[in-house]
Amino acid sequence: MKKKSINDNTLFRYLFNLDNRNLPESIINWYKNVSSVVDSDRENAIKELAFIKGDCRNLVVFKNIC
């Protein structure tokens, strides 16, 4: 079975409207499927992704934090 994960590339594609999936809902569903509790702060932060989707076209600098 292929392991599903949301990596940097997936997030990048979503934020730049290159991925049409509902990524915030997918993340929340994943938490629920692995029996993790999603507190309200984390859930709100995940849902904020929907509001910034497509607004990243003017982003100038990318920084990879290791």
mmCIF file of the N, C-alpha and C atoms, coordinates in Angstrom:
data_MODEL
# 
_entry.id   MODEL 
# 
loop_
_atom_site.group_PDB 
_atom_site.id 
_atom_site.type_symbol 
_atom_site.label_atom_id 
_atom_site.label_alt_id 
_atom_site.label_comp_id 
_atom_site.label_asym_id 
_atom_site.label_entity_id 
_atom_site.label_seq_id 
_atom_site.pdbx_PDB_ins_code 
_atom_site.Cartn_x 
_atom_site.Cartn_y 
_atom_site.Cartn_z 
_atom_site.occupancy 
_atom_site.B_iso_or_equiv 
_atom_site.pdbx_formal_charge 
_atom_site.auth_seq_id 
_atom_site.auth_comp_id 
_atom_site.auth_asym_id 
_atom_site.auth_atom_id 
_atom_site.pdbx_PDB_model_num 
ATOM 1   N N  . MET A 1 1  ? 0.837  -1.177 0.000  1.00 0.00 ? 1  MET A N  1 
ATOM 2   C CA . MET A 1 1  ? 0.000  0.000  0.000  1.00 0.00 ? 1  MET A CA 1 
ATOM 3   C C  . MET A 1 1  ? 0.883  1.242  0.000  1.00 0.00 ? 1  MET A C  1 
ATOM 4   N N  . LYS A 1 2  ? 0.581  2.175  -0.853 1.00 0.00 ? 2  LYS A N  1 
ATOM 5   C CA . LYS A 1 2  ? 1.359  3.395  -0.970 1.00 0.00 ? 2  LYS A CA 1 
ATOM 6   C C  . LYS A 1 2  ? 1.025  4.338  0.178  1.00 0.00 ? 2  LYS A C  1 
ATOM 7   N N  . LYS A 1 3  ? 2.063  4.836  0.833  1.00 0.00 ? 3  LYS A N  1 
ATOM 8   C CA . LYS A 1 3  ? 1.881  5.771  1.935  1.00 0.00 ? 3  LYS A CA 1 
ATOM 9   C C  . LYS A 1 3  ? 1.591  7.160  1.374  1.00 0.00 ? 3  LYS A C  1 
ATOM 10  N N  . LYS A 1 4  ? 0.543  7.787  1.869  1.00 0.00 ? 4  LYS A N  1 
ATOM 11  C CA . LYS A 1 4  ? 0.210  9.136  1.426  1.00 0.00 ? 4  LYS A CA 1 
ATOM 12  C C  . LYS A 1 4  ? 0.833  10.139 2.384  1.00 0.00 ? 4  LYS A C  1 
ATOM 13  N N  . SER A 1 5  ? 1.399  11.185 1.840  1.00 0.00 ? 5  SER A N  1 
ATOM 14  C CA . SER A 1 5  ? 1.952  12.240 2.677  1.00 0.00 ? 5  SER A CA 1 
ATOM 15  C C  . SER A 1 5  ? 1.810  13.574 1.961  1.00 0.00 ? 5  SER A C  1 
ATOM 16  N N  . ILE A 1 6  ? 1.739  14.590 2.744  1.00 0.00 ? 6  ILE A N  1 
ATOM 17  C CA . ILE A 1 6  ? 1.669  15.945 2.193  1.00 0.00 ? 6  ILE A CA 1 
ATOM 18  C C  . ILE A 1 6  ? 3.041  16.555 2.407  1.00 0.00 ? 6  ILE A C  1 
ATOM 19  N N  . ASN A 1 7  ? 3.789  16.663 1.335  1.00 0.00 ? 7  ASN A N  1 
ATOM 20  C CA . ASN A 1 7  ? 5.141  17.193 1.427  1.00 0.00 ? 7  ASN A CA 1 
ATOM 21  C C  . ASN A 1 7  ? 5.187  18.629 0.923  1.00 0.00 ? 7  ASN A C  1 
ATOM 22  N N  . ASP A 1 8  ? 6.372  19.192 0.890  1.00 0.00 ? 8  ASP A N  1 
ATOM 23  C CA . ASP A 1 8  ? 6.543  20.576 0.450  1.00 0.00 ? 8  ASP A CA 1 
ATOM 24  C C  . ASP A 1 8  ? 6.049  20.796 -0.972 1.00 0.00 ? 8  ASP A C  1 
ATOM 25  N N  . ASN A 1 9  ? 6.302  19.829 -1.864 1.00 0.00 ? 9  ASN A N  1 
ATOM 26  C CA . ASN A 1 9  ? 5.877  19.980 -3.252 1.00 0.00 ? 9  ASN A CA 1 
ATOM 27  C C  . ASN A 1 9  ? 4.361  20.021 -3.376 1.00 0.00 ? 9  ASN A C  1 
ATOM 28  N N  . THR A 1 10 ? 3.686  19.172 -2.607 1.00 0.00 ? 10 THR A N  1 
ATOM 29  C CA . THR A 1 10 ? 2.222  19.161 -2.630 1.00 0.00 ? 10 THR A CA 1 
ATOM 30  C C  . THR A 1 10 ? 1.675  20.493 -2.149 1.00 0.00 ? 10 THR A C  1 
ATOM 31  N N  . LEU A 1 11 ? 2.230  20.988 -1.053 1.00 0.00 ? 11 LEU A N  1 
ATOM 32  C CA . LEU A 1 11 ? 1.784  22.271 -0.504 1.00 0.00 ? 11 LEU A CA 1 
ATOM 33  C C  . LEU A 1 11 ? 2.054  23.404 -1.485 1.00 0.00 ? 11 LEU A C  1 
ATOM 34  N N  . PHE A 1 12 ? 3.225  23.404 -2.099 1.00 0.00 ? 12 PHE A N  1 
ATOM 35  C CA . PHE A 1 12 ? 3.580  24.415 -3.095 1.00 0.00 ? 12 PHE A CA 1 
ATOM 36  C C  . PHE A 1 12 ? 2.595  24.406 -4.260 1.00 0.00 ? 12 PHE A C  1 
ATOM 37  N N  . ARG A 1 13 ? 2.318  23.214 -4.785 1.00 0.00 ? 13 ARG A N  1 
ATOM 38  C CA . ARG A 1 13 ? 1.393  23.102 -5.916 1.00 0.00 ? 13 ARG A CA 1 
ATOM 39  C C  . ARG A 1 13 ? 0.003  23.603 -5.535 1.00 0.00 ? 13 ARG A C  1 
ATOM 40  N N  . TYR A 1 14 ? -0.437 23.287 -4.331 1.00 0.00 ? 14 TYR A N  1 
ATOM 41  C CA . TYR A 1 14 ? -1.757 23.728 -3.877 1.00 0.00 ? 14 TYR A CA 1 
ATOM 42  C C  . TYR A 1 14 ? -1.809 25.258 -3.766 1.00 0.00 ? 14 TYR A C  1 
ATOM 43  N N  . LEU A 1 15 ? -0.810 25.853 -3.129 1.00 0.00 ? 15 LEU A N  1 
ATOM 44  C CA . LEU A 1 15 ? -0.819 27.300 -2.908 1.00 0.00 ? 15 LEU A CA 1 
ATOM 45  C C  . LEU A 1 15 ? -0.741 28.096 -4.204 1.00 0.00 ? 15 LEU A C  1 
ATOM 46  N N  . PHE A 1 16 ? -0.137 27.524 -5.237 1.00 0.00 ? 16 PHE A N  1 
ATOM 47  C CA . PHE A 1 16 ? -0.026 28.202 -6.520 1.00 0.00 ? 16 PHE A CA 1 
ATOM 48  C C  . PHE A 1 16 ? -1.084 27.753 -7.525 1.00 0.00 ? 16 PHE A C  1 
ATOM 49  N N  . ASN A 1 17 ? -2.171 27.158 -7.023 1.00 0.00 ? 17 ASN A N  1 
ATOM 50  C CA . ASN A 1 17 ? -3.296 26.716 -7.856 1.00 0.00 ? 17 ASN A CA 1 
ATOM 51  C C  . ASN A 1 17 ? -2.893 25.704 -8.920 1.00 0.00 ? 17 ASN A C  1 
ATOM 52  N N  . LEU A 1 18 ? -1.877 24.918 -8.650 1.00 0.00 ? 18 LEU A N  1 
ATOM 53  C CA . LEU A 1 18 ? -1.466 23.882 -9.586 1.00 0.00 ? 18 LEU A CA 1 
ATOM 54  C C  . LEU A 1 18 ? -2.054 22.526 -9.202 1.00 0.00 ? 18 LEU A C  1 
ATOM 55  N N  . ASP A 1 19 ? -2.712 22.476 -8.053 1.00 0.00 ? 19 ASP A N  1 
ATOM 56  C CA . ASP A 1 19 ? -3.318 21.247 -7.542 1.00 0.00 ? 19 ASP A CA 1 
ATOM 57  C C  . ASP A 1 19 ? -4.738 21.590 -7.122 1.00 0.00 ? 19 ASP A C  1 
ATOM 58  N N  . ASN A 1 20 ? -5.708 20.933 -7.703 1.00 0.00 ? 20 ASN A N  1 
ATOM 59  C CA . ASN A 1 20 ? -7.105 21.280 -7.456 1.00 0.00 ? 20 ASN A CA 1 
ATOM 60  C C  . ASN A 1 20 ? -7.749 20.520 -6.298 1.00 0.00 ? 20 ASN A C  1 
ATOM 61  N N  . ARG A 1 21 ? -6.970 19.671 -5.628 1.00 0.00 ? 21 ARG A N  1 
ATOM 62  C CA . ARG A 1 21 ? -7.535 18.940 -4.487 1.00 0.00 ? 21 ARG A CA 1 
ATOM 63  C C  . ARG A 1 21 ? -7.866 19.898 -3.340 1.00 0.00 ? 21 ARG A C  1 
ATOM 64  N N  . ASN A 1 22 ? -8.750 19.465 -2.453 1.00 0.00 ? 22 ASN A N  1 
ATOM 65  C CA . ASN A 1 22 ? -9.077 20.240 -1.267 1.00 0.00 ? 22 ASN A CA 1 
ATOM 66  C C  . ASN A 1 22 ? -8.085 19.842 -0.175 1.00 0.00 ? 22 ASN A C  1 
ATOM 67  N N  . LEU A 1 23 ? -6.908 20.424 -0.220 1.00 0.00 ? 23 LEU A N  1 
ATOM 68  C CA . LEU A 1 23 ? -5.825 20.029 0.667  1.00 0.00 ? 23 LEU A CA 1 
ATOM 69  C C  . LEU A 1 23 ? -6.158 20.229 2.148  1.00 0.00 ? 23 LEU A C  1 
ATOM 70  N N  . PRO A 1 24 ? -6.738 21.352 2.561  1.00 0.00 ? 24 PRO A N  1 
ATOM 71  C CA . PRO A 1 24 ? -7.060 21.490 3.991  1.00 0.00 ? 24 PRO A CA 1 
ATOM 72  C C  . PRO A 1 24 ? -7.984 20.376 4.499  1.00 0.00 ? 24 PRO A C  1 
ATOM 73  N N  . GLU A 1 25 ? -8.982 20.044 3.736  1.00 0.00 ? 25 GLU A N  1 
ATOM 74  C CA . GLU A 1 25 ? -9.902 18.977 4.147  1.00 0.00 ? 25 GLU A CA 1 
ATOM 75  C C  . GLU A 1 25 ? -9.189 17.628 4.166  1.00 0.00 ? 25 GLU A C  1 
ATOM 76  N N  . SER A 1 26 ? -8.280 17.410 3.227  1.00 0.00 ? 26 SER A N  1 
ATOM 77  C CA . SER A 1 26 ? -7.508 16.162 3.195  1.00 0.00 ? 26 SER A CA 1 
ATOM 78  C C  . SER A 1 26 ? -6.636 16.021 4.437  1.00 0.00 ? 26 SER A C  1 
ATOM 79  N N  . ILE A 1 27 ? -6.021 17.106 4.863  1.00 0.00 ? 27 ILE A N  1 
ATOM 80  C CA . ILE A 1 27 ? -5.173 17.072 6.056  1.00 0.00 ? 27 ILE A CA 1 
ATOM 81  C C  . ILE A 1 27 ? -6.007 16.750 7.294  1.00 0.00 ? 27 ILE A C  1 
ATOM 82  N N  . ILE A 1 28 ? -7.139 17.414 7.437  1.00 0.00 ? 28 ILE A N  1 
ATOM 83  C CA . ILE A 1 28 ? -8.010 17.177 8.597  1.00 0.00 ? 28 ILE A CA 1 
ATOM 84  C C  . ILE A 1 28 ? -8.527 15.744 8.592  1.00 0.00 ? 28 ILE A C  1 
ATOM 85  N N  . ASN A 1 29 ? -8.914 15.235 7.433  1.00 0.00 ? 29 ASN A N  1 
ATOM 86  C CA . ASN A 1 29 ? -9.367 13.844 7.338  1.00 0.00 ? 29 ASN A CA 1 
ATOM 87  C C  . ASN A 1 29 ? -8.255 12.874 7.701  1.00 0.00 ? 29 ASN A C  1 
ATOM 88  N N  . TRP A 1 30 ? -7.039 13.182 7.294  1.00 0.00 ? 30 TRP A N  1 
ATOM 89  C CA . TRP A 1 30 ? -5.905 12.321 7.626  1.00 0.00 ? 30 TRP A CA 1 
ATOM 90  C C  . TRP A 1 30 ? -5.723 12.242 9.135  1.00 0.00 ? 30 TRP A C  1 
ATOM 91  N N  . TYR A 1 31 ? -5.783 13.391 9.806  1.00 0.00 ? 31 TYR A N  1 
ATOM 92  C CA . TYR A 1 31 ? -5.673 13.391 11.267 1.00 0.00 ? 31 TYR A CA 1 
ATOM 93  C C  . TYR A 1 31 ? -6.750 12.517 11.892 1.00 0.00 ? 31 TYR A C  1 
ATOM 94  N N  . LYS A 1 32 ? -7.965 12.638 11.405 1.00 0.00 ? 32 LYS A N  1 
ATOM 95  C CA . LYS A 1 32 ? -9.070 11.850 11.957 1.00 0.00 ? 32 LYS A CA 1 
ATOM 96  C C  . LYS A 1 32 ? -8.879 10.366 11.684 1.00 0.00 ? 32 LYS A C  1 
ATOM 97  N N  . ASN A 1 33 ? -8.340 10.007 10.528 1.00 0.00 ? 33 ASN A N  1 
ATOM 98  C CA . ASN A 1 33 ? -8.130 8.602  10.175 1.00 0.00 ? 33 ASN A CA 1 
ATOM 99  C C  . ASN A 1 33 ? -7.049 7.935  11.017 1.00 0.00 ? 33 ASN A C  1 
ATOM 100 N N  . VAL A 1 34 ? -6.074 8.702  11.481 1.00 0.00 ? 34 VAL A N  1 
ATOM 101 C CA . VAL A 1 34 ? -5.019 8.130  12.313 1.00 0.00 ? 34 VAL A CA 1 
ATOM 102 C C  . VAL A 1 34 ? -5.329 8.322  13.794 1.00 0.00 ? 34 VAL A C  1 
ATOM 103 N N  . SER A 1 35 ? -6.561 8.688  14.078 1.00 0.00 ? 35 SER A N  1 
ATOM 104 C CA . SER A 1 35 ? -7.058 8.848  15.450 1.00 0.00 ? 35 SER A CA 1 
ATOM 105 C C  . SER A 1 35 ? -6.324 9.932  16.229 1.00 0.00 ? 35 SER A C  1 
ATOM 106 N N  . SER A 1 36 ? -5.864 10.950 15.541 1.00 0.00 ? 36 SER A N  1 
ATOM 107 C CA . SER A 1 36 ? -5.249 12.081 16.221 1.00 0.00 ? 36 SER A CA 1 
ATOM 108 C C  . SER A 1 36 ? -6.304 13.143 16.470 1.00 0.00 ? 36 SER A C  1 
ATOM 109 N N  . VAL A 1 37 ? -6.154 13.796 17.585 1.00 0.00 ? 37 VAL A N  1 
ATOM 110 C CA . VAL A 1 37 ? -7.073 14.883 17.916 1.00 0.00 ? 37 VAL A CA 1 
ATOM 111 C C  . VAL A 1 37 ? -6.543 16.155 17.270 1.00 0.00 ? 37 VAL A C  1 
ATOM 112 N N  . VAL A 1 38 ? -7.411 16.853 16.566 1.00 0.00 ? 38 VAL A N  1 
ATOM 113 C CA . VAL A 1 38 ? -7.041 18.120 15.943 1.00 0.00 ? 38 VAL A CA 1 
ATOM 114 C C  . VAL A 1 38 ? -7.627 19.218 16.807 1.00 0.00 ? 38 VAL A C  1 
ATOM 115 N N  . ASP A 1 39 ? -6.737 19.933 17.521 1.00 0.00 ? 39 ASP A N  1 
ATOM 116 C CA . ASP A 1 39 ? -7.251 21.011 18.353 1.00 0.00 ? 39 ASP A CA 1 
ATOM 117 C C  . ASP A 1 39 ? -7.710 22.166 17.476 1.00 0.00 ? 39 ASP A C  1 
ATOM 118 N N  . SER A 1 40 ? -8.480 23.074 18.066 1.00 0.00 ? 40 SER A N  1 
ATOM 119 C CA . SER A 1 40 ? -9.099 24.134 17.264 1.00 0.00 ? 40 SER A CA 1 
ATOM 120 C C  . SER A 1 40 ? -8.068 25.063 16.635 1.00 0.00 ? 40 SER A C  1 
ATOM 121 N N  . ASP A 1 41 ? -6.960 25.340 17.325 1.00 0.00 ? 41 ASP A N  1 
ATOM 122 C CA . ASP A 1 41 ? -5.925 26.207 16.752 1.00 0.00 ? 41 ASP A CA 1 
ATOM 123 C C  . ASP A 1 41 ? -5.298 25.570 15.515 1.00 0.00 ? 41 ASP A C  1 
ATOM 124 N N  . ARG A 1 42 ? -4.994 24.285 15.616 1.00 0.00 ? 42 ARG A N  1 
ATOM 125 C CA . ARG A 1 42 ? -4.387 23.585 14.477 1.00 0.00 ? 42 ARG A CA 1 
ATOM 126 C C  . ARG A 1 42 ? -5.380 23.493 13.330 1.00 0.00 ? 42 ARG A C  1 
ATOM 127 N N  . GLU A 1 43 ? -6.642 23.185 13.641 1.00 0.00 ? 43 GLU A N  1 
ATOM 128 C CA . GLU A 1 43 ? -7.660 23.075 12.595 1.00 0.00 ? 43 GLU A CA 1 
ATOM 129 C C  . GLU A 1 43 ? -7.852 24.416 11.889 1.00 0.00 ? 43 GLU A C  1 
ATOM 130 N N  . ASN A 1 44 ? -7.864 25.508 12.650 1.00 0.00 ? 44 ASN A N  1 
ATOM 131 C CA . ASN A 1 44 ? -8.003 26.839 12.042 1.00 0.00 ? 44 ASN A CA 1 
ATOM 132 C C  . ASN A 1 44 ? -6.805 27.168 11.161 1.00 0.00 ? 44 ASN A C  1 
ATOM 133 N N  . ALA A 1 45 ? -5.610 26.807 11.608 1.00 0.00 ? 45 ALA A N  1 
ATOM 134 C CA . ALA A 1 45 ? -4.412 27.062 10.800 1.00 0.00 ? 45 ALA A CA 1 
ATOM 135 C C  . ALA A 1 45 ? -4.461 26.277 9.496  1.00 0.00 ? 45 ALA A C  1 
ATOM 136 N N  . ILE A 1 46 ? -4.929 25.031 9.563  1.00 0.00 ? 46 ILE A N  1 
ATOM 137 C CA . ILE A 1 46 ? -5.037 24.209 8.356  1.00 0.00 ? 46 ILE A CA 1 
ATOM 138 C C  . ILE A 1 46 ? -6.070 24.802 7.407  1.00 0.00 ? 46 ILE A C  1 
ATOM 139 N N  . LYS A 1 47 ? -7.190 25.260 7.945  1.00 0.00 ? 47 LYS A N  1 
ATOM 140 C CA . LYS A 1 47 ? -8.241 25.839 7.101  1.00 0.00 ? 47 LYS A CA 1 
ATOM 141 C C  . LYS A 1 47 ? -7.821 27.166 6.478  1.00 0.00 ? 47 LYS A C  1 
ATOM 142 N N  . GLU A 1 48 ? -6.867 27.863 7.091  1.00 0.00 ? 48 GLU A N  1 
ATOM 143 C CA . GLU A 1 48 ? -6.356 29.117 6.527  1.00 0.00 ? 48 GLU A CA 1 
ATOM 144 C C  . GLU A 1 48 ? -5.694 28.889 5.170  1.00 0.00 ? 48 GLU A C  1 
ATOM 145 N N  . LEU A 1 49 ? -5.224 27.667 4.909  1.00 0.00 ? 49 LEU A N  1 
ATOM 146 C CA . LEU A 1 49 ? -4.625 27.362 3.612  1.00 0.00 ? 49 LEU A CA 1 
ATOM 147 C C  . LEU A 1 49 ? -5.579 27.676 2.468  1.00 0.00 ? 49 LEU A C  1 
ATOM 148 N N  . ALA A 1 50 ? -6.868 27.452 2.701  1.00 0.00 ? 50 ALA A N  1 
ATOM 149 C CA . ALA A 1 50 ? -7.857 27.710 1.660  1.00 0.00 ? 50 ALA A CA 1 
ATOM 150 C C  . ALA A 1 50 ? -7.950 29.192 1.326  1.00 0.00 ? 50 ALA A C  1 
ATOM 151 N N  . PHE A 1 51 ? -7.684 30.045 2.318  1.00 0.00 ? 51 PHE A N  1 
ATOM 152 C CA . PHE A 1 51 ? -7.784 31.489 2.094  1.00 0.00 ? 51 PHE A CA 1 
ATOM 153 C C  . PHE A 1 51 ? -6.561 32.063 1.393  1.00 0.00 ? 51 PHE A C  1 
ATOM 154 N N  . ILE A 1 52 ? -5.405 31.407 1.565  1.00 0.00 ? 52 ILE A N  1 
ATOM 155 C CA . ILE A 1 52 ? -4.200 31.941 0.918  1.00 0.00 ? 52 ILE A CA 1 
ATOM 156 C C  . ILE A 1 52 ? -3.896 31.256 -0.414 1.00 0.00 ? 52 ILE A C  1 
ATOM 157 N N  . LYS A 1 53 ? -4.703 30.246 -0.758 1.00 0.00 ? 53 LYS A N  1 
ATOM 158 C CA . LYS A 1 53 ? -4.498 29.561 -2.037 1.00 0.00 ? 53 LYS A CA 1 
ATOM 159 C C  . LYS A 1 53 ? -4.605 30.558 -3.185 1.00 0.00 ? 53 LYS A C  1 
ATOM 160 N N  . GLY A 1 54 ? -3.620 30.573 -4.036 1.00 0.00 ? 54 GLY A N  1 
ATOM 161 C CA . GLY A 1 54 ? -3.626 31.447 -5.199 1.00 0.00 ? 54 GLY A CA 1 
ATOM 162 C C  . GLY A 1 54 ? -3.057 32.832 -4.946 1.00 0.00 ? 54 GLY A C  1 
ATOM 163 N N  . ASP A 1 55 ? -2.814 33.187 -3.690 1.00 0.00 ? 55 ASP A N  1 
ATOM 164 C CA . ASP A 1 55 ? -2.266 34.501 -3.375 1.00 0.00 ? 55 ASP A CA 1 
ATOM 165 C C  . ASP A 1 55 ? -0.749 34.477 -3.255 1.00 0.00 ? 55 ASP A C  1 
ATOM 166 N N  . CYS A 1 56 ? -0.126 33.427 -3.693 1.00 0.00 ? 56 CYS A N  1 
ATOM 167 C CA . CYS A 1 56 ? 1.322  33.279 -3.544 1.00 0.00 ? 56 CYS A CA 1 
ATOM 168 C C  . CYS A 1 56 ? 2.080  33.649 -4.810 1.00 0.00 ? 56 CYS A C  1 
ATOM 169 N N  . ARG A 1 57 ? 1.418  34.132 -5.793 1.00 0.00 ? 57 ARG A N  1 
ATOM 170 C CA . ARG A 1 57 ? 2.091  34.450 -7.066 1.00 0.00 ? 57 ARG A CA 1 
ATOM 171 C C  . ARG A 1 57 ? 3.124  35.558 -6.911 1.00 0.00 ? 57 ARG A C  1 
ATOM 172 N N  . ASN A 1 58 ? 2.978  36.433 -5.917 1.00 0.00 ? 58 ASN A N  1 
ATOM 173 C CA . ASN A 1 58 ? 3.911  37.529 -5.723 1.00 0.00 ? 58 ASN A CA 1 
ATOM 174 C C  . ASN A 1 58 ? 5.028  37.191 -4.752 1.00 0.00 ? 58 ASN A C  1 
ATOM 175 N N  . LEU A 1 59 ? 5.085  35.942 -4.321 1.00 0.00 ? 59 LEU A N  1 
ATOM 176 C CA . LEU A 1 59 ? 6.124  35.522 -3.394 1.00 0.00 ? 59 LEU A CA 1 
ATOM 177 C C  . LEU A 1 59 ? 7.477  35.561 -4.093 1.00 0.00 ? 59 LEU A C  1 
ATOM 178 N N  . VAL A 1 60 ? 8.444  36.243 -3.479 1.00 0.00 ? 60 VAL A N  1 
ATOM 179 C CA . VAL A 1 60 ? 9.722  36.458 -4.137 1.00 0.00 ? 60 VAL A CA 1 
ATOM 180 C C  . VAL A 1 60 ? 10.792 35.481 -3.636 1.00 0.00 ? 60 VAL A C  1 
ATOM 181 N N  . VAL A 1 61 ? 10.825 35.238 -2.364 1.00 0.00 ? 61 VAL A N  1 
ATOM 182 C CA . VAL A 1 61 ? 11.909 34.448 -1.771 1.00 0.00 ? 61 VAL A CA 1 
ATOM 183 C C  . VAL A 1 61 ? 11.342 33.170 -1.166 1.00 0.00 ? 61 VAL A C  1 
ATOM 184 N N  . PHE A 1 62 ? 11.981 32.062 -1.473 1.00 0.00 ? 62 PHE A N  1 
ATOM 185 C CA . PHE A 1 62 ? 11.649 30.792 -0.840 1.00 0.00 ? 62 PHE A CA 1 
ATOM 186 C C  . PHE A 1 62 ? 12.823 30.414 0.059  1.00 0.00 ? 62 PHE A C  1 
ATOM 187 N N  . LYS A 1 63 ? 12.523 29.930 1.234  1.00 0.00 ? 63 LYS A N  1 
ATOM 188 C CA . LYS A 1 63 ? 13.589 29.519 2.135  1.00 0.00 ? 63 LYS A CA 1 
ATOM 189 C C  . LYS A 1 63 ? 13.295 28.090 2.578  1.00 0.00 ? 63 LYS A C  1 
ATOM 190 N N  . ASN A 1 64 ? 14.256 27.232 2.434  1.00 0.00 ? 64 ASN A N  1 
ATOM 191 C CA . ASN A 1 64 ? 14.118 25.848 2.855  1.00 0.00 ? 64 ASN A CA 1 
ATOM 192 C C  . ASN A 1 64 ? 14.718 25.722 4.248  1.00 0.00 ? 64 ASN A C  1 
ATOM 193 N N  . ILE A 1 65 ? 13.864 25.443 5.222  1.00 0.00 ? 65 ILE A N  1 
ATOM 194 C CA . ILE A 1 65 ? 14.315 25.293 6.594  1.00 0.00 ? 65 ILE A CA 1 
ATOM 195 C C  . ILE A 1 65 ? 14.559 23.826 6.866  1.00 0.00 ? 65 ILE A C  1 
ATOM 196 N N  . CYS A 1 66 ? 15.767 23.504 7.246  1.00 0.00 ? 66 CYS A N  1 
ATOM 197 C CA . CYS A 1 66 ? 16.102 22.100 7.515  1.00 0.00 ? 66 CYS A CA 1 
ATOM 198 C C  . CYS A 1 66 ? 16.051 21.824 8.991  1.00 0.00 ? 66 CYS A C  1 
# 
